[in-house]
Amino acid sequence: MDIRPEPHWFKSSYSGGSGTECVEGARVDGGLLLRDSKCTAGPVVVVRALAWRAFIRAL
């Protein structure tokens, strides 16, 4: 049986306080989870750590 703890979701300090148009992230083994903060039960994007680092370097 594979039981994983609930991820600890966080928002960027740049997201502002309005609560709209925010992306939440959660660190997991090997990468990052991303979701829309307005639809927390919606789909989650899984990004591997290597791909995330490449994305950040390209910014």
C-alpha positions as CSV (number, residue, x, y, z in Angstrom):
1,M,0.0,0.0,0.0
2,D,1.4,3.4,-1.0
3,I,0.2,6.1,1.5
4,R,1.7,9.6,1.0
5,P,1.3,12.5,3.4
6,E,-0.6,15.5,2.1
7,P,1.8,18.0,0.5
8,H,2.5,21.3,2.2
9,W,1.3,23.9,-0.3
10,F,2.8,27.4,-0.3
11,K,2.3,30.6,-2.3
12,S,4.9,33.0,-3.6
13,S,5.5,36.1,-1.6
14,Y,5.0,37.9,-4.9
15,S,1.4,36.6,-5.2
16,G,-0.1,39.5,-3.3
17,G,-3.0,39.4,-0.8
18,S,-6.0,39.4,-3.0
19,G,-6.2,35.6,-3.3
20,T,-6.9,35.7,-7.0
21,E,-4.6,34.5,-9.9
22,C,-2.3,32.6,-7.6
23,V,-0.3,29.5,-8.1
24,E,0.5,27.2,-5.2
25,G,3.5,24.9,-5.0
26,A,4.4,21.9,-2.9
27,R,7.9,20.3,-2.7
28,V,7.9,16.5,-3.1
29,D,10.6,13.9,-3.6
30,G,12.1,14.5,-7.0
31,G,10.2,17.7,-7.9
32,L,7.4,20.1,-7.4
33,L,3.7,20.1,-7.6
34,L,1.8,23.2,-8.9
35,R,-1.9,24.0,-8.8
36,D,-4.4,26.9,-9.1
37,S,-5.0,28.3,-5.6
38,K,-8.7,29.1,-6.5
39,C,-9.3,25.4,-7.4
40,T,-7.4,23.3,-4.9
41,A,-9.3,20.2,-5.8
42,G,-8.5,20.6,-9.5
43,P,-5.6,19.3,-11.6
44,V,-2.0,19.3,-10.3
45,V,1.0,19.8,-12.6
46,V,4.0,17.6,-11.6
47,V,7.4,19.1,-12.5
48,R,10.6,17.1,-12.0
49,A,13.4,18.9,-10.1
50,L,15.7,19.0,-13.1
51,A,13.0,20.6,-15.4
52,W,12.2,23.1,-12.6
53,R,15.8,24.2,-12.3
54,A,16.1,24.6,-16.0
55,F,12.9,26.7,-16.1
56,I,14.2,29.0,-13.3
57,R,17.6,29.4,-14.9
58,A,15.9,30.4,-18.2
59,L,13.9,33.2,-16.6
